[in-house]
Amino acid sequence: MKRTLTYCLALVVLAAVFVPSAITFGQNQRVPSGPDRIYQGAEPHPNIYRAIRALEAAKGDLQDAAHDYCGHRVEALESTNNALSQLGAAIACDERHRASTGAAITPASEADPVVAGGERHPLIRAAINALRSARGDLQRAAHDYCGHRVEALESTNRALNQLQYALNCDRR
């Protein structure tokens, strides 16, 4: 009985020390700008932000890939960059629309890294996975964003096609 009372008292003391610190920590977080932010409350466009993070992951994988793949890797990278540019324009369109509302912003969660193991071309496969994720997010997005979502989706599809050509090129 005495041991149980000691444990309960210890838990109360720990809670008294750590709970206020955790609350203060959460209140002091800096709000970033740019594509790594989302609107406070229910995010109205989570698919666009997830697509941006997936495209950035694909871009990094494509930049790090060792082979040219008959020029298709470069074409895929250009299409990925175009998709990112279109989504940047989509965010700008959305911000112009929201400027009058004064919507507050809060940081988005980090993207999950894409890992491909035991693969002959792991970076290309990782880029394909990231691009497929971005394509799904863009297809599920609820708004047109002044036409930029469709352009980003088309660029993402072009990048995916180029990577398929790249893998086919390497099989020859």
C-alpha angles and dihedrals in degrees: 000000000000091000092052091050090051091052092049092049091049091052092050091051092048091049091050090053102041106035096064090046092052092049092049091047091054092049094052097056115128116237110229125214131223129040094333093075135085133191118269118258118014105007106237094203111026093149093062092052092046089048090053092052092046092049091049089052091049090048091053092049091049092049091050096047111115101216134063095218094211090308094301095111090059091047090050090049091051091050090048091051090049091051089051091049090051091051090049087055089046090055090048089051090050092048091051088052093047097042091092093052096053092220113190120233135218132185121277123231120263119265118251112250117246113231127186117183132188092016127134091225105023096165093051091048090047090050090050091051092048092047091049089051090050091048091053092048091049092049090052095047111117100214136057096221095213090309095303095111091060092047090049090049091051091049091048090052090049090052091050091050091050091051091051088052088048092055091045090050091054092052093061 
